[in-house]
Amino acid sequence: MLKHSVFAAIVTTTAMAPCWAQGVAIEQVRIGVLTDMSGTYSDLTGQGSLKAVKMAVADFGGQVLGKPIEVLSADHQNKADVGAARARQWFDVDKVTMIADLMNSSVALAVSKVAEEKSRIAIVNGAGTDALTNENCSEFTVHYAWDSYAMAGGTAHAVSKQGGKSWFFLTADYTFGKSLESSATKVVTAAGGKVLGSARHPLSTPDFSSFILQAQTSGAEIVALANGGQDAQNAVKAASDFGLLKSGKQRLVALALFSTDIAAIGLQATQGIYSTEAFYWDLNDETRIWSQRFLKETGKMPTAIQAGDYSSTLHYLTAVKAAGTTESAAVLRKMREMPVNDFFAKGGKIREDGRMVHDVYLVQVKSPAQSKSKWDLYNVVATIPGESAFQPLAQTRCPRLKARAS
C-alpha cells in the first residue's frame, strides 16, 4: 500500500526576505500549485489540479532525499501581477523548488520570468500559449500537457481536410486567445482556406449574443472558438440558443474545449463539436484506472490539465531522486534525459525548448443517444503523433536556441 504523504498547504503572509544564492540546492522539495481556484478556469484546474499534485506526491511515497515533500497552494486570480508576486514570495520566503499548473497564459509568462530570475523550475500544464517555448522560452520552464499550436493546429487541420474552407473566430482578447487564433489561422491558410474575420471578447464575458450574431452574419462555414473555460461554455450555449448549429450552414469548432466544459454544457448543445485533447479518461485501461481514482477523490473525471499536473509532478520527483539534489539545472537535465512513460504519455520527451512532446487526440463530442454515462463524452477520431502535433523544433522562435544555431 502506498505510504501517506505529508502535506503543508501553506499560504504565508510573511514579509519577503532576501533570496538565497541562485542555483543552490534547497534542503527539501516544496511544490507550489499556483492556479485559478475561483475564476473562469477553476473547473479546468483549481482544486482538481491541487488534488492531482497531491496524488502524485502520495504515489511517490511522500518524501524524497530523506525529507517530506510539501505542497503549497494559492489562487492567482487570473492576474499576472498577483501570480508573479506569489511566485516571488514562494521562491524567496518559502523556498519552493517547483511551481506547478499555472493556468492562464499571462500568469504563466509572468511566473516563468520570475522562475528564470530565481533559477527555479516552473512546470506549466494550465496555460496554452506557445510563446512559452518560443519568444518567452526559458531553460527553467517546462510546457507539459498542451499548447495552442497543438490544440488549434490539430483541430484546424482535421476540419480543413473535411472541407471547412471559410472561418470566423470568436477570440478571448488576451495572450491565450490570440495565440489560438494565430495557430489555427496558419493551418487554415496553408490548407487553402480563408479567415473572413474575428471578434475579440474580454475575459469572463457573460453574454456572447452580439459575438454569435457577428459570426452568423459573416457567412463563414466554420465558427471557431479561440477561448476556454467559462468563456467557451458561454459561447457554446449562445451558439445553441441562436440556432447556429441547427442551420446546417455553419459548424462550431472549439480550439480549447475540455471534458469538464462538455459535461457542464451538456451533449444536447455540444454534440458534433470537434476539438483536440491532450488526454481523455477513456483512452485505454491505464487512463481509466487512474481516472477512476481521481473521480473518487473529486467527484469528476480529470481534465487533460489535471492529468498533466499528476504526470509532470511525478516526473519531476523522479528526476529529483535520480539527480540526488533539488538543484534546478541538475533536475532539469534528468527530466530531459528520462522519457515520460505513464498513463498520460508514452515515450514523451522534454525538448531543449521546454516542450514535452507527446501524442494528442482529435475528438468529436457524442450525441446524447451515443453516450452511455455522464462522462462518456467523446468519440476519439484520430491520434495525432506528438511530432506532428507540436511545433517542430526547427521552427523555434526561442532566442536562446536560435542564437545557438546561428
N, C-alpha and C positions, 0 to 999 in steps of 0.2 A: 504494500500500500504506500502511496506517495506520502512523504512527510508533509506536515502542515507547515506553511511558511510563516515568517514573522513580517508583518507589515507595519509601517508607520505612515498613516495618512495625515501628513502634516501640512498646514498652511501657516507659515510663520509670518509674524509681523515685526520681526527684529530689524533694527536699523542695519543697513548694508555695511558690511565690513570689507576691508581690502582683500582682493583675491590673492590666492596663493600662486606660486610660480607656475606658469603655463607649462603643460605637458607632464607635470609631475603626477605620479600615481596617487590616488586617494586611498584611504585606509579600507573603505568598503564600498560596495555598489549601492548607489541610490538612484532610483529611476523616477523621473518626474513625468507624470501623464498630464500634458497641457492640451486642453481640448475645449470644445463647445459643450458645456454642461447644461445650458438653459436656453439656447437660442435656436436659430433656424436649422442647425445641423446636429442638434443634440440626439436625435434618433439614430443618425448615422454613426455617431461616435459616443460622446457623453459617458454615462455610467457603464454602458456596454463595453467601451474601449478600456475603461479602468478595470472592469472585471476580466477582460481578456488578458491584460497585462498581469494581473494578479494570478490568473490561472496558469500562465506561463511560468511565473516565479514559483508557484507551488509545485508544478510538474517538474521543474528543475531541481527541486529539493529545498528551496527556501534559503539557501546560503551558497556562497561561492568565496573561494580564497579564505575559508575559515571564518567568515563573517556573515551575519544575517543580511539578506537583501531587503532594502527598504523601498517602499513605493509611496510617493507623494502625489498629490493631485491638485489641480486648480482649473478654474474657468477663465479663459482669456476673453470672453465676452465678444468674440469676433472683432477685436480691436488690436491692431498691430502694436500700438504703444503699450497696451496692457500686457500682451504676450511677451514683448521684449523685456519689459520691466520685471515680470515674473521670472523669466529665464535668467536674467542677470542676478536677481536675488538668489535663485536656486543655485547657480554656479558659484557665486561669491560667498554666500552665507551658509547655505545648506550642503554645499559640496556635492551637488548632484553630478553623477557621472554620465548620464544619458537622459535626454528628454525625448519622450515618445508621443505619437499620434499627430499633433499639430494640424488639426483641422483648420481650414481657411487659408487660402494661398497667401494673402497679405501677411497674416500672422506667421506662417511658416517661413516666408522670406526674411522677415524681421528677426525671428529667432535663429535662423540659420546664420545670420551675420554675427549675432551675439555668440553662438557656439563656436564660430571660427575665431573670433577675438579671444575667447577663453580656452581654445583648444579642447573643447568638449564635444561630445557626439550628439547629433540630432538625427533621429530616425523618423522620417515623415511618412505616415500612412494616410492621413486625412486629406491634406491639400493635393490638388490636382495639377497645378501649373507646372509645365515642363521647363520653366525658367530656372527651377531648382537644379537642373542638370545642364543648363545652358548658360545664359547670361549671368545668372547668380549662383553658379556652381561653387561648391566648397568641398575641400578634401575631408571635412568633418561632418558632412551631411549625407545621409543615405535616403534615397527616394524609393520606397519599397513596394507598396501594393499596386498603385495605378498612377497614371498621369493623363493629362488632357490629350497628348499625342496619341496614346494607345486607345483611349476610350472614344474620342471623337473620330480619329482616323479609322479605327476598326469599323465603327458603325457607318460612317460616311462611305467607306469603300464598299461595304456589303450592300447598302441601299442604292448606291450609284450603279452597281452591277445589275441590280434588279430594275433599272430603268428610271431611277429618280434623277432627273436632269436639272430641274429648277428648284432653288432653295431659298427659304426665308428664315432668318434666325431671330429667336427671342433670347436675348443675351443679358446675363447679370452684369451690371456695369461696374465691374472691378476685375482684378487680375485674372481670377479663375475663369470667369465667363468669357472674357476676351480671348484667353488662351484656347478655350474650347472652340470658339468660333473660328479663330485663326487656323487651328489644326485641321478642322473639318473643311474649311474653305479651300485649303491647299489640295486636299484629296478630291474634292468636288470638281475644281477647275482642271486638275490633272486628268480627270476622267472625261473631260469634255462638257461638264455641266456649267451652270451659271448661278450666281448668287444674285437674286433680284432685290435684296435689301435686308435690313436688320432693324430691330427695335431694342434699345437698351433700357433696362429697368433697374431701379435701385435694389439693393439687398433687402430682403424681408418685405417684398411687395405683397399686400393682401389682396388686391384687385387687379386681375390681368385682363379685364374686359377690353380695354382700349388696345392692348397689345395683340390680343387674338383677332380683333377686328382688322388691325393693320395687316396681320398675316393672311387673313382671308381675302382682303382686298388686293393683296399683292399678286394673287393668282398662282403662286408657287406650288409646285407639286408636293414639295416636302417642306413642312414646318418643323424646324429643328430647335429644340430647347437646349440652349447653352447656359444652363444653370443647374442648381442642385438643391437638395434638402427641401424645406418647406416651400421655397420658390418654385421648384419643379413640380411639387404636388399641386400648388395653387394654379399653376399654368395648365396642367393636365385637366384639372377639374373645370377650369374655364373653357378649355377647348371642347370638353364633353358637353358642357352646358350650352355652348354656342353651336353645337352640332357639326363641329369641324370634321370629326371622324365619320359621321354618317353621310356626308355629302358625296363621298366616293371620288371626289376630285382632288382631295388633299390627304396626305399621310402625315402622322405625327411621329417624329423621331426624337428620342431622348438621348442626349450625349453624356449624361451623368445621372441616370436614374438608378436607384438601388432597390434591393428587395424590400427594405422597410418602407420605401415610398409606395411601391406597388401594393403592399399589404395595407397601408394606410388609406390609399385611394379606393382600392377595390378593383377586381378584374373587369367588372362591367364597363368601367370608364377607361381602363388601360389596355384591354385585350388587343393584341395585334401589334403593339408598340415594339419597335426594335431598340435594343440597347447593347452595350458591351459591358461585361462584368469581369473583374479580375478573379472572382471566386463566387461559387454558388454552393450552397449546403448540400444539394442533391446530386453532385457530380459523380460520386463513387462511394464505396464503403468507408474509406478513411474520412472523407468530408462529412458523411452522415454521422459517424460515431462521435467526432469532435463536436459537431454542431448540436447533436442531441444533448451533450454535456452542457454546452453553452445555454441551450434552451431551458434546461432545468435550473440553471443559475439565474437567468434573466427574464424568462418568460417569452423570449423572442429568438428567432433564428439569427445568426450573426450576419452582419454586412461584410462586404469584402474588406472594408477598413478595419473592422474589429478582428476579423480572422488574420489580417496582416499584422495587427498590433501583437497578437499572440505569437505568430511565427517569427517576427522580427525581434521580439524580446527574447525568445528562446535562442535565436541565432546569436544575438548579442551576448547573452550569458555564456553560451557555449564557447564563444570566442574569448571572453574574459578568462574562462577556465583554461583554455588552450594556451593563451598568452601568458598566464600566470601573473597578470597585472591588470589594473584598471586604466593604465596609461593609454590615452586615446589612440595614438598612432599605431601602437602595437596591437591593440584590439581590432582596429580597422583593417590592418594587414591580414589578420586571421579571418575576419569576416569576408574579405575579398577572396582569400585562398580557399575557403570551405564552401562547397556548393550547398544550396538550400534544398533539402530533401525531407519534406513533411507533407501533411495533408494540404497545405496551401500551395506548394510548388514542388515540382520535381526537376532537379537539375538547374534550379535557379542560381544565377550568378550576379554578384555585385561588381559592376564595371568601375573603371577609373573615374568616370564622371559622377559616380554615386548611384546610378540607376541599377535597381535589381531587375534583371531581365527574366521573365517567366511567361508561360502561356496565359492567354486571356480567352474569353469566350463570348461569341456573338449569341445573344439570346432573343427570343420573342416571347412576349407575355401571353400566357394561355388564356383561353376563353373560360368563363365560369363552368361550362359543361366539361371542359378538359381537366380541370383541377380536381384533385382527389382529397385535398386537405387545405387548411388555412395557409400553409407555407409552400404549397405546390404551385409555384408561380410561373415557371419558365419552361419553354422548350429550348434546349441547347441546340442552336442551329449549326454552329461550327466552332472548332478550336482554332484559335489564331496563334501560331507559334510565336514565342517571345521575340525571336529575331525579326519577325515581320511586324509584330505589334508595336514595338517601341522604336523610337528614333534611332537609326544606325549611328554608331559612334563616329563614323566617318563624316557625319553631318553635324557634329557637335558645334555649338557656339560658345562653349566653355572657354574663356580666355586662357586659363591655365593650361589646358590641353592643346589649344591652338598654338600657343607660344612654344610649347614643347615640340610640336610637329613641324614648325617653321624653321 
